[in-house]
Amino acid sequence: MVSRFVFGLGLLSATALVHPAFAADVRTLQIFVSKNKQSLAVYDGTEVVATSKVSTGKDGHTTPSGIFSVLEKRKYHESNLYSAAPMPFMQRLTWSGIALHESNSVPRYPASHGCVRMPGAFAKMLYGMTEPGIPVIISDGELAPQPIDHPTLFHPDAPAAMPLLSDVELRPSMPDSPQKPVQVAMNDTTAMPMPMVQPHATHETESPTEPISMLITRRTLRETVIDIQTLLNQLGFSAGDPDGLLGPATVQAVTAFKTLRPAEFAGDKSLISDRLLKAVYAAAGKGEPPNGVIMVRKAFNPVFEAPVAIADPGLALGTHFFTLQAVDEKTGTADWLGITLENNLSRETMKRLGISNQESSIVTGKPIARSLSRISIPDETRRKIDALIAPGSTLTISDTGLGRETGEGTNFITITRG
């Protein structure tokens, strides 16, 4: 899913297409679209390697701003929404109809019905450069990825030589049937006799090559319900599959749990509440419930998710996007690039999320470092992710959760302006 392309010297543009001389290394690409400038830039690390004019959505059909990735590619495609209009060299960004594509009309001002139009020669060239999964960032102003080094970011450290057991719950994002057995892997620390001959006793572990996509965000009702279902099942209440849905089994288990604690839930008329979550965590011996979550996807499919802690929850995290450019397994280091997108939250959204101050969601000062410093990731979760990351892996930090465009067959899509 990682998109890499080899470039030589010289800048590729819509008006001057140069066949690139092959370089010695291959790097991860990102696409940036500026709606104010009506321009597109392809970055290889921090270097611009291709540019073009574009036309984004006109009034009434505005192209959404946010963090996307290429979901699907078709050399010839016809619009499902607008009278089968031709969309050659289409690269889909959302399943609701936003894409990059060729057009005969690219006046360098907003003119489309929401897509990003590109001149024909450039659209064809870009189509040949990309693969599904390449990040596409659309914003009002121009953005450029910058190197970022912070201890919260992941790096390829080898897991510690100890049993992978702790109080941290790692759970599938999309659980299978409750009858399906779950396999748990752990290190055997029991002393074993050493065989006389070990021709294959040691070998190097292969480094991961497929990038992953990660999202750190605030917990929503979905994550709360999943935790309640998981812990009630552990406590013997048969809450059903931990899927975040309030089905009959979950409702019955919650009711039974509350019935055993009448004084604790006196006056609590809501089925799911913070009081219930804290009580279930306490009954399971898990301490205080977390207020954040990290979700991981690979090849557009959910892998797992786990709790994280967000300090100062009344302050907005902002919207930040990181791409892993390179890793060094020998030194355990990773080269990350980061950007901050302006994302002013509505008053209703702030109230729903319990945010009283969204200063850090405005692009001033050092919002990336401030937000990263407020996030605490359990050690076991970090080790699990450190073992999965590969060049091209991405991390989004956002206050607003999964969003309506994230779903089956997507990475994490974050809309900052609709």
N, C-alpha and C positions, 0 to 999 in steps of 0.2 A: 504493500500500500504506500510505501514511501516513494516520493517522486524525486529522482535525481537525474541531472543532466550535465554533460561535460561541456564547458565553454572555453573558448580561447580568448584572445585579447580583442578588444573592440566592443562597442555597445550595439546591441541589436535593437532596431526600432521598426516602426510600421513603414517608414519610408526608405530605410536603408537596411536591407536584409543581407547579412553576411554569413556565409557558411563557416561555422566555428571550427578552429583547429582544436584537436583534442588535447586536453590537459592531463596531468598525471593523476589528479584526484577528482573525486566525484562528491558533490555536496548537495544538501537538501535545499529545495526551492520553496519560496513563498511568493504569493501574488498579492499586491496591494492596489486597491482601487480608491482614488480620491474623487469624490463627487463634486467638491468645489473646483478642482482643477480639471475635471473630466479627463483623467489620465489613469493609466495602468502601468505599474512597474513590477517587474519580476526580480526578486532578490535571490542571490546565491550567498548565503551568510549575510554580511553587511554590504555587499557589493551589488549595485544595480547591473543586471545583465541584459535586460530587454525592456523597452518602453513603447507605449502606444497611446494615441488619443482614444477616447471612448465616448459613448453616449449612454447615460443612465436614465432612470425613469423620470418622466415628466410629471407635472402637477396632477394629482389624482391617481398616479401609478408610480409613486416614489419607490426607488430601489431601497430596500431596507439596509441599514448599516449594521455591522456586526462581524462575528467570526464564523466563517463557513469553511467547507472543504469540498473538493470536487467529488460528487457522489456517483456520477455516471457520465460517460462520453459517447457521443454518436456523431459520425461524420455528416450524416444528413438526418435532420429531425424536423418535424412539423409541429407547430404550436397546437396544444390541446385546448387552449383558451381563446385564441384569436384567429379564427377562420383558417386554420391549417397554414398559417404564415410560415414560410421556410426559415429554418434556424440552422444553417450549415455549421459544422464544427462546433456543435453544442457541447458545453460542459456544465452539467447540472449542479446547482448549489443547494437547492431545496426541492423537496417533493411537491411543494405547493406552486412551483412554476418559475422560480428565479434561476437564471443561467447566464453564462458567458457564451456568446455566439457571434458568428460573422453576420454582417449586414452591409447592404449597399448604401445605407444612409447613416453616416456617423458624423454629424455636424459639429461635434465637440460642445454640445450643450444638451441638457436633458431632453430626450426625444422618444424614449422607448416606453413600453408598457410595464416596465419594472426590471427587465433584464439589462445586462451590460453588453451593449453592442460594440463590436470591434471591426476594423477594416479587414477585408478578406485575406490579404497576404499574411497579416499578423495573426489573425485567428487560426489560420492553417498552421503557421509556425508554432504558436503556443500549444495547439492541440498535440503536436508531435513532441513537445517538451514535457508534458505532464502525464501523471498517472492518477487514478482515483486515490483520494486521501490528501492531496496537496492542499495546504491551507490557503484560503482566500479571505483577505480582510478588506472589508468595505467600510469607509469612514468618510466624514465630511472633509476634513483636512488631510494633508499628506502625512503619512506615518512611515517610519523607517525603523527596522529592528536594530537593537543595540545590545552589545554583550552585557550579561547580567550574572553576577556571582553572589550567591546567597546560600547560607547553610540549609535553608528550608528546601531548596531545589534538590532533585535526586541525582545520584551519581552511582557508577557501577562498582560499589564496594561488595566484596564477597560476603555472603551471610555468615554470621557468627557460628562457631561450632558448638551449638547447643540445641536442645529440643525446641522446635517451633511451637511452643505452647505459652499462652498468656491469657489474660482476661479480655483481649481484643477479639471482637467478633468479625470475621471475614465472611461475608455472605454473598451468594450469587445475586446479581442484579435482577435476573429473570429466572426464578427457580423452576426446576422441572417438577415432575410428579412427586407428591410427598412419599409415594411408595418407593421411589428410586433411591437406592442406598447412596450414602455420601462417603467417599473415600478420604481418609485423613492420613497424610504422610508425616512421619516424625523420625528423628534420628534414633537409632538403637544405641544406647549408651552402655549396654551390658558387655562386659569383657568377653571376648571371643578368642579361642586359641588361634595363633598365627599359623597359617599353612606353610609347609616347607617351600613350595614354589608358587610365586605369584607373577606369572608373566604379564598379566594385565591388571595389576593391583592399582596402578595410578594412571590417570588420563586427564587431559584438560577438558573442562566443561566448555561446550560451544557457546559463544556469545549470541544473544538474541539478534535477529536481523529484521524482524517485523516490528515496526514502531507501534506504540500504543497511544491512545488518546485519553487524557485525564481531565476531570472537572472537580474543582473544590468549590463548594457553595454552602449556603445555609441549609439546615435541615428543614424539610417541609412536612406536611401532614403525612405524606407517603412514607418518608423515612421513619417518622414517629410510629406509624402503624406497623411497619416492618419490624422495628425493635420490639414493640409490644407483643406481636405475634411470636417472634423468635423466643423471647424470654418466657412468655406464658407457656409455650410448648415445653420449654426446659423445666418449668415448674409443675408440669403435668396437667395443664388445663385444656389441651387439644384445641388450639386456636386456628388450626388449619395451616395451609401453605403460606409462608411469609412473603406475601406478594404486594402488601401495601393496600389491599382492598378490604373494605369492611363487609365481608360476607357473613352468612349466618353463623358459621363456626366461630369466627372472631368475636362477633357480638355476644354469643353465648358464653365464650370464655371470659370476656371482659366483665360481663354481668356476674358470673360466678365468682370472679376474683373480688369484685366490689362487695358482693354479698357477705363474704367472709370478713370484711372490714367495714362494718356499718358506720362506726364512729368516724373513721378516717375520711369517708366520702359523704358525710352528711351535708346536704345542701348542694352537692355537685350534680347538676342536672345534665351535663354534657357527657356523651359516651366516651370521647377521647379528650383528655385535658393534660396540662402540665402536671397536675396533681397525680393523675393516674400514671403517667410516664415515670415520675420520680418514685412512686410507690412500687411499681413493678421492678425498676432498677434496684431499689433497696431490698426487695424480697429475694431477688436473684443474686444479691451480694455484689452488684456491679458499681456501686457508688453513685456519683452524680451523672446524669445522662449528658452526652455531648451535644453541642449546638451546631456542629458542622458535619459534612460528609465529603469523602473523596470517592468518585466513581471512575472506573477504568473500562475502556473499550478497546477492542483490537479487531481490525478488519471490519469495522462497523458493527461489531457484536459486543454486548456487555460481557465483561469478564468477572469483575467482583466490585464490591464497594465496602467501605469501612468508615467508622466514625473518626472525626477529627475535632479539635477544639479551636474555637475562634475567640481570641481575647477582645475585650471591649466591644461586645456585640451591638451596642447602640450606635457604633460608628460604621458607616458603609465601608466595605472592602474595596469597592470600585471594580472595574473590569480590566483584567490584564491577561495577556496571552504570551506564552513562552514556547519556543521551539528548540529542541535539542539538536544542535548542529553536529557535534562530534563527541565521542567518548574515548577514553584511554583506559582499557582494562588493567594495564600494568600499574598505572599510578592511581587508579580509582577516581579519575577526574572526569568532568563533563563540561562541555562548552554550551551554555544556554544563551539564547537571544530573547529579548523581551520587548513588549510594547504595552502602552496603556491607552485604552479607548475611552473617550468621554462618554459617560452614560448617566445622565441626570435622571434620577428616579422620581416618579410621580409621588404626590403626597399620599395617595391611596396605597401605593406599593410600599412606601416607607412605613406606614402604619401597620400593614400586614406583616412586614418582616421585623418590626420592632426597632427600626432605625430612627434615631433622633437627629443624626448629623451625617450628611453625605459629603463632607468636605473632600475625603480622599477619592471620591469618584470623579473629581474634576482634575484635569491634567495640569497639576502644579506641583512644584517641589519634587519630592522623590516618592510618589505614591506606590511604586512597585515594592521598594524596600520596606515601606511602612506596612503594607498589607502582608507581605511574606513573613515579616517578623511577628505578626499576630496569629499565625497559624501553627498549631502544634500537631504533629503527626505521630501516632504511636510507633515505637521502634519496630514492632513486628510487621506492621503495614509498610513501613519504609523499606525494610529488608525485602519484602515481597515485590515491591515496585522496583527497587534497585536492580533486582534480578531480571526484570522484564524490559527495561528501557533499551532503546536502540536509536541510532540517529534517525531523525524525523519524528520522534515522539513529541507530543504536544501537551501542554497544560494550560487550562483556562481557569482563572479565578473570577467568580462572579457572585453577586448578591442574589440574583434572580432565579437560580435553579436551572432545571433542564430546559425550560422554554418549550413553546408549542411546536417548534420545528424539529426538535430532537426526537427521534423515534427509531423505528425499525429501518435498518439500512442507512444510518447516518453516524457520523461522529457527533461530538457535542456542538450544537449550533447555538450561539448566543446572539440575540437580537438586541442592539443598543438603541436603535431608532427604527420604528416601523415605517 
